[in-house]
Amino acid sequence: MMSSRYRALCRYARKVTLSPSDIEEQDIEDMRDANFSDREIVDANGIIAYYNYANRVASGLGVGVAQDSRMGRVASRYSIDAGRYRDLWGPLLRPLSLRLFDFLPLAQAGRVLDLGSGVGLLLEDLDRAATLSATVAVDCSVGMLELVPRGHQRAAMDAHKLGVAAESFDVAVLAFMLFHSADAGSCLREVRRVLKPGGSVGVVTWGKDLIATVDEIVADELDVHGALRVSALGSYDIHDTPDKLAELLGAAGFTAVRSWAEGCDYWSDLHGFADARMSVGQFRIRLGTLTGQPRSLCIDAIHRRLSEAGARRPAICSDIVLGVGASPVSRGLHRRPAQSSPHLTPPIG
């Protein structure tokens, strides 16, 4: 029952959020068939709120995410934007994430944790690099996990409270996910808990430069033109340099820590990049609160300022920050038992 109800809710909530004018009578009938009342169906705010709740329940996250509003927002927004994320950001993030592989002992790994796997961009690459391994895709967003390639083990969990036993994995990969954590230190300590002694962790995240510049311009103009405020989902400044990331890894108990920055050119058009940023996540939602002339004026102002910034920027580039570390061979550390969770099996049908 939860499966059909949840799926009907996913379809309807996406339309309510993205394009209410596209709602059809069949969508309403599907919601009624899933036992939603007429009053619930017409209450857009209630639909989104219940969607967030159902996302937590179906994910097996329950109270853990309910207590952490930020992770609940991450789960629900990425569920709504899963397809856009895969198509827009997948071709960009995958090659950047693959830079980690040369620094991880994947060929010898028995089990690999792809934490923050999203739509599973790296799973097939991990299969090729870790031929002896069983890779588990973990993410807090059910909508993202629905798009994971078939045949891969997946589980919806909170990265701060993984429902697996201690010392379960040989390698953990965290690609472009740590900035979504409400507590990056807690997340990394949980990764250390589930790694075997001597296991390896690899992290790649955004550094400083372009994303901050573009986001600041977009956010500023949305404010100026009266767009409603929506809370951000990421905090980049806590690990946007090698020193910061190394400090986080060391504080979480990892040894043999290495961290470094690499440059990357990942978008050929500054204006296209801004449009991409406005097509998903908080900026899409905020822009959607503007209509008519205010919306047009806002977009024009954003592109005018980006043209000025582009005149001073010969290439669209940024830094990425990479880091690796090892789980201590001799722990001597407090080992928290695994959080209750069903099984490492798909939480969705």
Buried (B, 14 or more C-beta within 10 A) or exposed (E): EBEEBBBBBBBBBBBBBBEEEEBEEEBBEBBBEBEBEEEBBEBEEEBBEBBBBBBBBBBBBBEBBBEBEBBBBBBBBBBBBBBBBBEBBBEBBBEBBBBBBEBBBBEEBBBBBBBBBBBBBBBBBBBEBBEEBBBBBBBBBBBBBBBBEEEBBBBBBBBBBBBBEBBBBBBBBBBBBBBBBBBBBBBBBBBBBBBBEBBBBBBBBBBBBBBBBBBEBBBEBBEEBEBEEBEBBBBBEBBBBBEBBBBBBBEBBBEEBBBEBBEBEBBEEBBEBBBBBBBBBBBBBBBBBBEEEBBEBBBEBBBEBBEEBBEEBEEBEBBBBBBBBBBBEEBEEEEEEBBEBEEBEBBBE
